[in-house]
Amino acid sequence: MKLVFATNNQHKLDEIKSILGDKFEVVSLREIGCLEDIPETGKTLEENALQKAQYVYDHFHVSCFADDTGLEVDALNGAPGVYSARYASLEHPDNIELGHDSEANMDRLLRELGNNNNRKARFRTVIALIEKKDVCPCGCTSIKQVHQFEGIVEGKIIREKRGGEGFGYDPIFQPEGYDKTFAELGTDIKNKISHRARATEKLAEYLKTFRL
């Protein structure tokens, strides 16, 4: 079963492939010749995930899925949320190098939290799947089905970075029930308990029931 994952982020691609296993052939945007910077203008994770999947479906006419992930910190009223990947750049919009700078994003988050003792936070992933179905009887367009899957992992923001694995905010996020950050736990454990793992497991359960 072949699916296009609307990303060129190798970390995310490897993580998804590891979770889904060899029953599914997952290919990146680059592998289908999509090198465009797909717009992400939604105000929610749900809107962004669907926008990316819809772009791929409209331009390449294939079954595809896209995800969007946000780190939601209670003391910051849910920020950075939908802006997690470019949080630091919001302070310096003229500095394009900060567009997806994980170190800068973490530094801003830790600075804004300061000595606040409320460190509660969660990672939330939303996956939007668009299935290409049969062509409609009149032949004017293909029929599609849209589904969304959500995964959440609760935890807290620690006061300093720890660990060398993972990516994004992993060095400062400690999942509930563990005394290590995602970056310390390692890929194998993270891929079993993470927000993306939980959303992907729901996707996989659906795919086992329906053939694309």
For each residue, the residues with C-beta under 8 A, 3 or more apart:
1: 23 24 25 207 211 212
2: 24 25 26 27 63 212
3: 24 25 26 27 63 64 65 207 212
4: 26 27 28 29 32 56 60 62 63 64 65
5: 12 13 16 26 27 28 29 64 65 66 67
6: 29 38 52 53 55 56 64 65 66 67
7: 12 13 28 29 66 67
8: 13 28 29 30 35
9: 12 13
10: 13 14
11: 14 15 167
12: 5 7 9 15 16 67 196
13: 5 7 8 9 10 16 17 26 28
14: 10 11 17 18
15: 11 12 18 19 187 190 191 194 196 197
16: 5 12 13 19 20 26 196 200
17: 13 14 20 26
18: 14 15 21 187 191
19: 15 16 191 196 197 200 201 204
20: 16 17 23 24 26 200 203 204
21: 18 24 204
22:
23: 1 20 208
24: 1 2 3 20 21 204 207
25: 1 2 3
26: 2 3 4 5 13 16 17 20
27: 2 3 4 5 31 32
28: 4 5 7 8 13 31 32
29: 4 5 6 7 8 32 34 35 38 56
30: 8 33 34 35
31: 27 28
32: 4 27 28 29 56 60 62
33: 30
34: 29 30 38 56 59 60
35: 8 29 30
36:
37:
38: 6 29 34 51 52 55 56
39: 51 55
40: 48 51 52 68
41: 48 51
42: 45 46 47 48 50 51 68 82
43: 47 82
44: 47 48 82
45: 42 48 49 68 69 70 81 82 124 125 126
46: 42 49 50 68 126 128 148
47: 42 43 44 50 51
48: 40 41 42 44 45 51 52 68 82
49: 45 46 52 53 66 67 68 126 127 128 148
50: 42 46 47 53 54 66 128 146 148
51: 38 39 40 41 42 47 48 54 55 66
52: 6 38 40 48 49 55 56 66 68 128
53: 6 49 50 56 57 64 65 66 128 129 130 146
54: 50 51 57 58 128 130
55: 6 38 39 51 52 58 59
56: 4 6 29 32 34 38 52 53 59 60 62 64 66 130
57: 53 54 60 61 62 63 64 130 132 144
58: 54 55 61
59: 34 55 56
60: 4 32 34 56 57 64
61: 57 58 132 142
62: 4 32 56 57 132
63: 2 3 4 57 129 130 131 132 212
64: 3 4 5 6 53 56 57 60 129 130
65: 3 4 5 6 53 127 128 129 130 203
66: 5 6 7 49 50 51 52 53 56 127 128
67: 5 6 7 12 49 125 126 127 128 196 199
68: 40 42 45 46 48 49 52 82 125 126
69: 45 84 123 124 125 126 168 195 196
70: 45 80 81 82 83 84 123 124
71: 80 81 84 109 121 122 123 168 169 173
72: 78 79 81 121 122 123 124
73: 76 78 79 80 109 113 120 121 157
74: 77 78 118 120 121
75: 113 116 118 119 120
76: 73 79 80 109 112 113
77: 74
78: 72 73 74 81
79: 72 73 76 83 87 112
80: 70 71 73 76 83 84 87 105 109
81: 45 70 71 72 78 84
82: 42 43 44 45 48 68 70
83: 70 79 80 86 87 90
84: 69 70 71 80 81 87 105 168 169
85: 100 105 168
86: 83 89 90 98 99 100 105
87: 79 80 83 84 90 105 108 109
88: 91 92 98 101 104 105 107 108
89: 86 92 93 95 96 98 99 101 104
90: 83 86 87 93
91: 88 108
92: 88 89 95 98
93: 89 90
94:
95: 89 92 98
96: 89 99
97: 101
98: 86 88 89 92 95 101 104
99: 86 89 96
100: 85 86
101: 88 89 97 98 104 105
102: 105 106 167 168 169
103: 106 107
104: 88 89 98 101 107 108
105: 80 84 85 86 87 88 101 102 108 109 168 169
106: 102 103 109 110 161 169 171 172
107: 88 103 104 110 111
108: 87 88 91 104 105 111 112
109: 71 73 76 80 87 105 106 112 113 157 169 172
110: 106 107 113 157 159 160 172
111: 107 108 114
112: 76 79 108 109
113: 73 75 76 109 110 116 119 157
114: 111
115:
116: 75 113 119
117:
118: 74 75
119: 75 113 116 156 157 158 159
120: 73 74 75 154 156
121: 71 72 73 74 154 155 156 157 173
122: 71 72 152 153 154 155 195
123: 69 70 71 72 152 153 155 169 173 194 195
124: 45 69 70 72 150 151 152 195
125: 45 67 68 69 150 151 152 194 195 196 198 199
126: 45 46 49 67 68 69 148 149 150 199
127: 49 65 66 67 148 149 150 151 199 200 202 203
128: 46 49 50 52 53 54 65 66 67 146 147 148
129: 53 63 64 65 146 147 148 149 203 206
130: 53 54 56 57 63 64 65 144 145 146
131: 63 144 145 146 147 210 212
132: 57 61 62 63 142 144 212
133: 142 143 144 145
134: 142 143
135: 139 141 142 143
136: 139 140 141 142 143
137:
138:
139: 135 136
140: 136
141: 135 136
142: 61 132 133 134 135 136
143: 133 134 135 136
144: 57 130 131 132 133
145: 130 131 133
146: 50 53 128 129 130 131
147: 128 129 131 206
148: 46 49 50 126 127 128 129
149: 126 127 129 199 200 202 203 206
150: 124 125 126 127 199 202
151: 124 125 127 194 195 196 197 198 199 200 201 202
152: 122 123 124 125 195 198
153: 122 123 175 176 193 194 195 198
154: 120 121 122 175 176
155: 121 122 123 173 174 175 176 178
156: 119 120 121 173 174 176
157: 73 109 110 113 119 121 172 173 174
158: 119 162 172 173 174 181
159: 110 119
160: 110 172
161: 106 171 172 183
162: 158 171 172 180 181 183 184
163: 166 170 171 180 181 182 183 184 185
164: 171 183
165: 170 182 183 184 185 186 187 190
166: 163 170 171 181 182 183 187 190
167: 11 102 170
168: 69 71 84 85 102 105
169: 71 84 102 105 106 109 123 172 173
170: 163 165 166 167 173 181 182 183 190
171: 106 161 162 163 164 166 181 182 183
172: 106 109 110 157 158 160 161 162 169 181
173: 71 121 123 155 156 157 158 169 170 181 182
174: 155 156 157 158 178 179 180 181 182
175: 153 154 155 178 182 185 193 194
176: 153 154 155 156
177:
178: 155 174 175 185
179: 174
180: 162 163 174 184 185
181: 158 162 163 166 170 171 172 173 174 184 185
182: 163 165 166 170 171 173 174 175 185 190 194
183: 161 162 163 164 165 166 170 171
184: 162 163 165 180 181
185: 163 165 175 178 180 181 182 189 190
186: 165 189 190
187: 15 18 165 166 190 191
188: 191 192
189: 185 186 192 193
190: 15 165 166 170 182 185 186 187 193 194 197
191: 15 18 19 187 188 194 197
192: 188 189 197
193: 153 175 189 190 197 198
194: 15 123 125 151 153 175 182 190 191 197 198
195: 69 122 123 124 125 151 152 153 198 199
196: 12 15 16 19 67 69 125 151 199 200
197: 15 19 151 190 191 192 193 194 200 201
198: 125 151 152 153 193 194 195 201 202
199: 67 125 126 127 149 150 151 195 196 202 203
200: 16 19 20 127 149 151 196 197 203 204
201: 19 151 197 198 204 205
202: 127 149 150 151 198 199 205 206
203: 20 65 127 129 149 199 200 206 207
204: 19 20 21 24 200 201 207 208
205: 201 202 208 209
206: 129 147 149 202 203 209 210
207: 1 3 24 203 204 210 212
208: 23 204 205
209: 205 206
210: 131 206 207
211: 1
212: 1 2 3 63 131 132 207
